[in-house]
Amino acid sequence: MSLFYNMFTITLMISAPIIIAALGGLFSERSGVVNIALDGIMLVGAFVTAAVVVVLDPSGANSKTAILIGLAAGTLAGMVFSLLHAYASIDLNADQTVSGTALNLLAAGITVYLCQIFFNQQRTPAFIRGITRIDVPVLKDIPVLGEMFFKQVHPTFYLTIVPVFVTWYVVFKTPFGLRMRSCGEFPQASASMGINVRRMRYFGVLVSGALAGLAGGVMVLTQDVQFTVVTVHGFGFIAIAALIFGKWNPFGVLGAGMFFGFSQTLGFYAKDIPFLATLPTEFFSMFPYVLTIIALVIFAGKSVGPKASGEIYDTGKR
């Protein structure tokens, strides 16, 4: 039973950045812009977060102030970096897939380059602990659930739950959310009703950038001790898969993120599970990504995203 509790705790840790980034993708696609640059934006957010924590806390004590400022800086950096995608795809009518791919390539190069400039190496110095696990008083004593959700859990898991509910309320329960969704379905009709489609799409992309930057910061502070170019290792693409798997719904994204987080965790603990221990370790290294592909093959055809997502907004189209 202890193995299950340990696996569940790690699942919550791994799921958090996937869910946060996928929620960012939800805002972008609901407004009509496909953002496959989530992986690159996460990389930028992870670099800025780690760099700020190292600079503000050179002693390695990992003060809460340095961590909070680092996460805020990573969020802001993700938003600023996503401006490139917003400008290219909205103002210049560039192909959104090409623009997103370019940002992913740019992020890998620019973060290594900045590490070389600031730290004279291709990574940041180590920050020792990052975000540490906590026990929630009283709640940790609840049978079963206390062990799973409230004992030795990274607080980033609770940080994830808040934007899920906020996203659901904003997107599905407010007039603003209705206008944003209309821009992702029928932008020409929305414009005829006086909605500024360009502004709505900028909002969606910038929010996706902010959340992806935050996801990168959360990931580097919980799953690593310093930033490297492989810190994110494709989690942005898994977040996109979680968005599709979750059918562009915040609660669906929450479940899908947990599913993909568990698939990663299973690879770590396979050697401790008797009927899996005999399989080659390489199998479990690729297992989460294979599972992602299988899930998309099975469920993607049944998932229908925003109708105008990925389409260039043409004011003359009817």
Sequence and secondary structure as in RCSB ss.txt:
>XXXX:A:sequence
MSLFYNMFTITLMISAPIIIAALGGLFSERSGVVNIALDGIMLVGAFVTAAVVVVLDPSGANSKTAILIGLAAGT
LAGMVFSLLHAYASIDLNADQTVSGTALNLLAAGITVYLCQIFFNQQRTPAFIRGITRIDVPVLKDIPVLGEMFF
KQVHPTFYLTIVPVFVTWYVVFKTPFGLRMRSCGEFPQASASMGINVRRMRYFGVLVSGALAGLAGGVMVLTQDV
QFTVVTVHGFGFIAIAALIFGKWNPFGVLGAGMFFGFSQTLGFYAKDIPFLATLPTEFFSMFPYVLTIIALVIFA
GKSVGPKASGEIYDTGKR
>XXXX:A:secstr
 HHHHHHHHHHHHHHHHHHHHHHHHHHHHHHT   TTHHHHHHHHHHHHHHHHHHH TTS   HHHHHHHHHHHH
HHHHHHHHHHHIIIIIS   HHHHHHHHHHHHHHHHHHHHHHHHSSSS    TT S  B  TTGGGSTTHHHHHS
SSB THHHHHHHHHHHHHHHHHHSHHHHHHHHHHH HHHHHHTT  HHHHHHHHHHHHHHHHHHHHHHHHHHH S
S  TTSSTTHHHHHHHHHHHTTT HHHHHHHHHHHHHHHHHHHHGGGSHHHHTS HHHHHHHHHHHHHHHHHHHG
GG    TTTT    TT  
